[in-house]
Amino acid sequence: SQAAENKRTSGGRKAEEAARGQEKLEVGCRRNRDVQ
């Protein structure tokens, strides 16, 4: 049960990091568009 719980939390953390990275990419693209 502990291993399953660890897997769930690490998977959630990865998803969170991916979402954060996606946000950063979108913000960066928007900034580039504003500059041009």
Secondary structure, 3 states (H helix, E strand, C coil): CHHHHHHHHHHHHHHHHHHHHHHHHHHHHHHHHHHC
